[in-house]
């Protein structure tokens, strides 16, 4: 099995190769790929912004006149960076997954456990997204201590992460169901 530059798997050597693993229509694949690239770029931008913010806080403290807002901004940036790291790792399937016990099972049991895991992760993502919405609504009128930002921005990335996790797991569930 060879890989194309985009990472999709296919069989055969002729020009009429059949792609395996890409059941989505072409437009949807391009939209998902665009989202993945945007999430990775945004995570990199958040990393740079966090480094600059922390460096600015350290430098101003060293000069004896600290910018008080750098601590709070770095907390916001850290939350957003952690969530976008979660999204990027989840989309690239780089998250930690220990399959030792699952791999010891017979094929029917292995597939059943895989379906159960994907159902649980789909539910988890949906619950995180719903809880994130509730937190955003609950905190939208609270302002951060040193920044003119609503505290809802601290919880807003949970909504996106929950929806992305649920959608990714639902797609994996659908693929596992088709294989079963």
N, C-alpha and C positions, 0 to 999 in steps of 0.2 A: 504494500500500500504506500503510495507516494503522497506528498503534500504539495498543494499549490502555494504560490506566494501569499495568498490570503489565509492559508492554514486549513482549508477544507480538504477532506479526504475523498479520494476517488479511486476507482478500480479501472484497470485496463490500460492499454497502450495506444489505442486508436483515437481518432478525433471525436468519436462519439462516446466519450466517457460518461459514466453515470455517477453523479455526485451522491455521496452517502453522508447523512448527518445534517444536510441543509434542506430541510423540508419547507422552509419559509419561501414565499415568493421573493423574487429579486428585489422589488422595491422595499419590502419589509427588511430584507437582509441589509440593504444600503442604509436604511434609517437606523437600524440597530447598530450597524458599524459606525455611523456618524455619532450616535449617542455614546458608544464606547470610546471613540477618540476624544469627544468633547469632555467626557468624565475624566479621562486620563490627563488631558491638558489642564483642566480645572484643578485636579489634584496637584499637579506640578506647580501651578500658580499659587495655590494655597500654601504649599510647602515653602515657596520663596517668600510669600507674604508673612508667614509665621516666623521664618528666620530673620527677616528684616525687622519685624516688630519686636522680637526678643532681643535682637542686637541693639536696637534703638533704646529699649528699656535698660539694658545693661550699661550702655555707654552713658546715658543720662544719669543713671545712679552713680556711676563712677565719677562723673563731673560734679556731683553733689546737688543736682537739681533734677530729680527724676520726673519723667512723664508718668503720671499715675494711671493713665488710660491704657498703657501698653500691657499691663497685667490682664485687664479685662478683655482687651481685644485679642490677646494671645489665647485666652480661654475659648472665645468664640471661634477663632481660627482652628484651634486644636480639635474642637468638636466637629467642625465641618471637614477638616482633613481626615479625621478618623472615619467618618461616615463615607466620604468619597473613596478612601482606601478600601473600605468594605465593599463598596459598589464595584470598584475596578477589580478587586480580587475575586469577587463573586462572579462577575461577568467573564473573567478569564479562567474560571474554575481553578483558581490558585489557593482557595481557602483550605484550611486544614480539614482533612477527612481521613479518619483511620478506618480502614476496611479489613483489618486482620480477621476479626470474627466473621464478618459477612462473607469474606472470601473462603472460609472454611465450610460454608453451607453448600448443600446440594443446589443445583441450578434453580429449581422451582422455589425453594426457600430463599435463595439469594434474590431472586426477582421480587418476591413478596416483601422482603425486608426493604429493598430499594424503593418499591412503591410506597411503603409506610413512611420511609424517611422523607420522600418527596412530598407526601401529603402533610407531614409534620412541618417541614420547612415552608411550604406554601401557607399553612395556617399561621406559623410564626411571623412570616413577612406581612401577612394581612393584619395581624394583631399589632405589630410594631407600627405599621402605617396608620391604623385607626387610632392607636394610642398617641402617636405623634400629632395627628390632627387635633385630638382632645387637648394635648399640651400646648399646642400653638394657640388654640382658642382661649384656653385658660390664662395664658401669659401674654396675650397681645396687648393688654393695657398696662403692663408693668414695664418700666424703663430701666435700662441698665444703670448701674451706679455712676460710672464715670464716662459713659458714652451716650450719645443721643440715639440709642437703638432700643427697640422693643426686645424684651427677653424672649419673645416668640421666635426670634431668629436663632436662638440657641437650640430650639427644638425642631425647627423647620426641616433640616436635612433628614430627620428620622422618617418623615412622611415619604420622601423620595426613596430612601433606602428600603423602607418596608414594601413599597410598591414594586421596586425593582427586584427585591428578593422574592416576593410572592410570584411575580411574573416569570422570573428565571426558574423557580422551582416548579411552577405549573407547567412550563414548557418541558422541563426535565421529566416531570410526571407523565405528561402526554407521550414523550418519546419512550419512557420505560414501559408504559402501558402497551404501546404499539409493538414493542419487542417481546412482551410477555406472551 
